[in-house]
């Protein structure tokens, strides 16, 4: 992967900011080697890990959602760094979770999905635990488990499915639907699985058990005490759900691809060796969270696998399967749905090739959403509201294209959606819609969709055409891509490009009385500015770094990222200087260009001071 195509991973950078990357790498390596871990609480309760948890959670969209205690991340960011660390350390000394707030959100099928919202302090505790457990678990998870894991996505799952259908030629698929998986996870079994993975810190196990049994406040105000399940909405729940089903992944693998065999020197292809030396039946699993498929070569094998999987899930994990939704599909004759796609194979000459579409439910769901958004555009409160609604519509369309473009027949599906959407647009926006307009400041839309004859404009703003989409082949995740190895990180993003010694010194030299938000943003700014002064552009040593508030606190300014800038300490004095002699003395230390002086004067203007001539 070239540098120009390397993707940013904010959480990766966060670990580098707080010097946790080496710790995580070691945990991953030790877990790969089969070691056990008995003192994980020391790492979980460390200052660096606690500060990293704040950084990872503060920009989550859910961080501003209040739990039962009615507190959000906005209440935490006002605390000083010392107070924040003190409270978190006290949480780990004797952990008792607060009541979880239960809300219900609508599902695509019209039913309601229960969602648990822990208090913000409990979410921070869970984030601290997640950061330490994740590298241990990642080392032991199966290659074809794709959901709720770093650097994995639905695209990787679809790529694996396509490979098994086209290359391996497995055309019988076992679809198993687990009844209410997240609500029916057996706590005792889960704790045993955590222990089996080498996580044997007893204090940590007790904290996880307490989280699982935290009381839940239902929408009607009643309190329940769960005996099973991992509440959806908890930060730790996705990892725990993967731990539960990881045993299933490896059991299916043990039935065929990982089965020990006699090595035949004249036959090096492992599947062929297994066929010749055993009576085992081929089966491969592809899983995304609790949604999984098992691919087989023959229907008889699929039928036996169907019975075996249902029995195994009940006997081992105490999970029931839905008879109505579980079935065996012949991909040569019918479609099978997976992650919003429907899949099958069709004959072309002597071979079968894969054909993938958006599922019928997905098409209807996306169509309904877009129609509702067009209706909002048609009845805006003002011009600003109209512009926001159009931007929202465009982001929805581009989101559909980005996700479903890996379907081989996505152009046909989007054409069907476009037929319905265009009718609504013509009916609702016929007086405002034009064929000509400007792409400014939406240059991305112009680059991506400018060649399309379907482009339309409302009051000069572009409307992204839903029917203009190009298929992209889904790609496998490279095996070496891993956030817990040096080689793997090179495939994900470039190194920070800043002096790490200065960054760590900055992290470990707190300013007394400053908020946790200020201290965290100071580190972000140093990395974002590549360790250079915002005015002079020259690298800064630790002793030279000052963090300036663009709008002073006394004038209503805050410790938000956008209100801060890293400058040389003399530049900081120059920004606030009022005496002419002081200004000239400080200016003599620098040779500021006209552009640099303009930046300086802009900061003085924010502070309510006169510009320097």
C-alpha positions, -999 to 999 in steps of 0.1 A, spaced: 0 0 0 14 34 -10 16 63 13 -10 82 -7 -35 55 -1 -28 48 35 -58 53 57 -59 72 90 -69 54 121 -76 79 149 -76 53 176 -42 41 165 -28 76 168 -44 80 202 -25 50 215 7 66 202 -1 99 219 -4 82 253 25 57 249 1 27 251 11 12 218 41 -8 231 19 -22 259 -8 -33 235 18 -48 211 32 -69 240 -2 -81 251 -10 -92 215 24 -110 212 20 -127 245 -16 -138 237 -4 -152 204 22 -172 223 -5 -187 246 5 -169 278 -20 -162 306 -26 -127 321 -32 -124 359 -23 -87 365 -43 -68 339 -58 -44 364 -24 -27 368 -26 -18 331 -63 -9 331 -59 14 361 -28 32 348 -29 69 342 -20 66 305 -48 41 298 -74 62 317 -64 93 297 -65 73 265 -100 62 273 -112 98 276 -96 106 242 -113 76 225 -147 82 239 -151 119 239 -157 123 201 -182 94 200 -216 105 189 -230 87 220 -208 105 245 -233 134 247 -261 110 255 -269 110 292 -275 79 312 -295 76 344 -272 101 362 -279 127 335 -242 133 330 -224 134 297 -188 139 284 -195 177 286 -195 174 324 -163 153 325 -143 177 302 -147 205 328 -128 185 354 -91 190 360 -68 162 349 -60 154 385 -97 152 395 -105 130 365 -78 105 373 -87 105 410 -123 96 403 -114 69 378 -89 53 402 -116 53 429 -140 36 404 -116 7 400 -108 3 437 -144 -7 444 -165 -9 412 -202 -8 414 -220 0 381 -249 25 380 -283 16 367 -284 12 329 -310 33 310 -331 12 286 -344 29 254 -360 13 224 -351 22 188 -371 10 157 -357 -19 136 -361 -20 98 -388 -48 102 -410 -25 123 -401 -41 156 -382 -23 184 -346 -30 195 -337 -25 232 -307 -4 237 -289 0 271 -272 34 279 -248 31 308 -237 62 328 -208 81 313 -185 70 341 -194 34 334 -187 39 297 -152 53 306 -146 22 328 -156 -1 300 -134 18 275 -104 13 298 -111 -24 300 -117 -27 262 -83 -11 254 -65 -38 273 -86 -68 264 -88 -60 227 -52 -70 217 -54 -102 238 -86 -113 221 -76 -101 186 -47 -125 188 -71 -155 192 -100 -145 170 -107 -164 138 -97 -150 104 -133 -151 91 -148 -132 120 -154 -97 107 -179 -78 129 -169 -53 157 -132 -58 151 -105 -32 142 -97 -29 105 -125 -52 95 -158 -44 78 -187 -58 59 -167 -56 27 -142 -82 40 -171 -105 49 -186 -102 14 -152 -107 -2 -148 -140 18 -183 -151 8 -175 -143 -29 -143 -164 -27 -161 -194 -13 -189 -192 -39 -167 -186 -70 -132 -199 -63 -140 -228 -39 -173 -236 -57 -193 -241 -25 -230 -235 -35 -249 -248 -5 -252 -224 24 -265 -230 59 -283 -199 73 -287 -200 111 -305 -172 129 -300 -170 167 -330 -159 187 -322 -126 205 -285 -133 207 -274 -103 227 -302 -108 252 -296 -145 258 -258 -148 263 -251 -171 292 -230 -152 318 -214 -183 333 -204 -196 299 -190 -162 289 -168 -159 320 -155 -194 313 -146 -184 277 -128 -153 290 -109 -175 314 -100 -199 286 -86 -171 265 -60 -165 292 -76 -135 309 -73 -147 345 -72 -115 366 -98 -123 392 -105 -86 400 -112 -79 364 -135 -109 361 -155 -96 390 -158 -62 374 -170 -77 341 -195 -99 360 -208 -68 378 -212 -50 344 -232 -79 330 -255 -79 361 -260 -41 363 -296 -32 370 -316 -19 340 -343 8 342 -371 1 316 -389 29 298 -419 25 322 -396 31 352 -394 -4 366 -360 -20 375 -349 -54 364 -318 -74 373 -306 -94 342 -294 -130 347 -283 -133 311 -274 -112 280 -249 -85 271 -268 -52 268 -266 -36 233 -252 -1 238 -224 -10 262 -189 -3 249 -177 -37 260 -206 -57 247 -194 -61 210 -161 -76 222 -179 -99 247 -203 -111 219 -173 -120 197 -157 -139 226 -189 -160 229 -191 -169 192 -153 -173 187 -157 -208 200 -182 -215 172 -157 -202 146 -129 -225 157 -153 -255 161 -164 -252 125 -128 -248 114 -118 -279 133 -144 -300 114 -125 -294 81 -98 -268 74 -79 -272 107 -83 -310 111 -48 -327 115 -39 -349 86 -12 -372 72 11 -352 49 14 -365 14 46 -353 -2 32 -357 -37 1 -338 -30 7 -304 -15 -29 -289 -18 -44 -292 17 -81 -295 6 -72 -323 -18 -52 -341 9 -82 -339 32 -105 -353 6 -82 -382 -2 -72 -391 34 -104 -386 53 -142 -388 51 -146 -352 64 -171 -329 47 -161 -294 36 -175 -265 55 -163 -229 60 -178 -202 82 -181 -165 75 -193 -144 104 -202 -108 111 -213 -104 148 -242 -128 153 -249 -131 116 -231 -160 100 -232 -185 71 -216 -219 67 -207 -230 31 -208 -266 20 -203 -285 -13 -232 -309 -12 -268 -307 2 -263 -338 23 -234 -321 40 -254 -289 45 -283 -309 61 -260 -326 86 -242 -293 93 -276 -276 99 -285 -301 126 -251 -302 141 -248 -264 144 -283 -261 161 -274 -288 185 -239 -273 192 -253 -238 199 -278 -251 224 -256 -276 242 -225 -254 243 -238 -219 245 -274 -223 255 -286 -203 225 -318 -211 206 -322 -209 169 -351 -195 150 -368 -223 129 -386 -197 107 -354 -178 97 -329 -207 96 -327 -227 64 -305 -243 38 -301 -224 5 -290 -238 -29 -272 -208 -43 -277 -220 -79 -315 -217 -75 -322 -190 -49 -307 -160 -32 -293 -159 3 -293 -126 23 -263 -114 42 -255 -79 56 -280 -61 34 -270 -80 2 -285 -110 -15 -262 -136 -31 -264 -164 -56 -244 -180 -84 -255 -181 -121 -241 -203 -149 -219 -187 -175 -206 -213 -199 -189 -240 -179 -186 -221 -147 -208 -205 -120 -201 -169 -112 -214 -148 -83 -242 -124 -86 -249 -100 -57 -277 -74 -53 -289 -51 -26 -315 -71 -6 -351 -63 -12 -355 -50 24 -324 -28 20 -337 -13 -13 -371 -5 3 -355 9 34 -331 32 16 -359 43 -9 -382 53 20 -354 72 37 -345 92 6 -382 100 -1 -387 113 34 -356 135 29 -368 149 -4 -401 159 14 -380 178 39 -361 196 12 -395 205 -4 -407 223 28 -377 241 43 -381 267 70 -355 290 53 -326 289 28 -301 277 54 -324 248 64 -328 239 27 -290 238 22 -287 216 53 -314 192 41 -297 189 7 -263 182 23 -280 155 44 -296 140 13 -263 140 -6 -245 123 23 -273 96 25 -269 89 -13 -231 88 -11 -234 65 20 -255 41 0 -230 41 -29 -201 36 -6 -216 6 11 -234 -12 -17 -210 -5 -45 -194 -39 -39 -226 -56 -51 -220 -68 -87 -255 -56 -98 -256 -24 -77 -262 -3 -109 -295 -21 -115 -306 -18 -79 -298 19 -77 -316 25 -111 -347 10 -95 -343 33 -65 -336 63 -88 -369 57 -108 -389 61 -76 -368 90 -62 -368 110 -94 -406 109 -96 -408 124 -61 -381 150 -69 -400 161 -100 -433 163 -82 -420 181 -51 -391 202 -65 -403 209 -101 -402 247 -97 -367 248 -82 -348 220 -99 -323 230 -127 -297 212 -149 -271 238 -143 -254 250 -111 -221 252 -92 -202 226 -73 -186 251 -50 -178 244 -22 -188 208 -29 -158 199 -51 -159 163 -40 -193 159 -55 -181 175 -87 -151 152 -90 -172 121 -83 -205 128 -101 -197 158 -124 -196 136 -155 -232 123 -149 -260 136 -171 -283 128 -141 -269 157 -121 -295 183 -110 -293 215 -89 -317 232 -64 -309 269 -60 -274 262 -73 -267 233 -49 -260 199 -65 -283 169 -59 -263 137 -60 -279 112 -85 -287 79 -68 -286 61 -101 -250 71 -109 -229 44 -92 -200 22 -102 -193 -13 -90 -161 -20 -71 -148 -55 -64 -147 -62 -26 -112 -68 -13 -99 -92 13 -82 -78 44 -44 -83 41 -33 -108 67 -5 -86 79 -28 -57 86 -30 -54 123 -30 -25 147 -9 -44 173 22 -51 151 47 -27 136 44 -42 102 6 -42 104 4 -5 114 25 4 83 -4 -9 62 -29 13 80 -13 47 85 19 66 84 37 73 117 29 105 134 59 124 120 66 143 152 92 141 179 78 113 201 101 123 230 87 158 231 52 145 228 56 121 257 73 149 278 43 171 270 19 145 281 37 139 313 41 176 322 5 186 332 -5 222 339 -19 224 374 -56 232 375 -62 227 338 -91 207 326 -88 172 311 -102 186 279 -74 212 277 -46 187 284 -59 162 258 -64 188 231 -29 202 238 -14 168 227 -37 166 197 -26 201 185 11 193 189 6 162 167 -17 181 142 9 209 138 37 183 135 54 198 165 58 233 150 47 268 160 15 279 143 30 313 135 67 307 127 64 271 114 96 261 133 99 229 155 93 235 192 112 220 221 92 210 252 103 242 271 92 264 242 56 251 239 27 273 249 -10 265 243 -29 297 234 -66 303 237 -78 321 205 -107 336 224 -96 341 260 -114 324 288 -122 358 303 -140 366 271 -161 334 270 -136 311 254 -133 274 261 -108 246 262 -123 231 229 -99 220 202 -109 247 177 -102 274 203 -66 264 210 -33 267 191 3 257 198 28 286 196 63 295 208 63 310 243 76 343 230 50 344 203 24 338 231 37 368 249 36 388 217 0 379 211 -10 394 245 16 423 247 2 458 249 34 479 256 51 491 224 86 485 238 77 449 248 62 443 213 94 456 195 117 436 218 98 403 212 95 410 174 133 413 172 136 377 182 118 366 151 119 375 114 82 373 106 70 374 70 39 394 60 19 362 60 31 352 95 25 387 108 -11 385 95 -16 352 114 -3 369 145 -26 399 141 -55 376 136 -49 360 170 -45 395 186 -78 405 170 -95 374 187 -80 386 220 -94 421 215 -60 438 209 -48 461 181 -29 448 152 9 452 150 20 474 121 
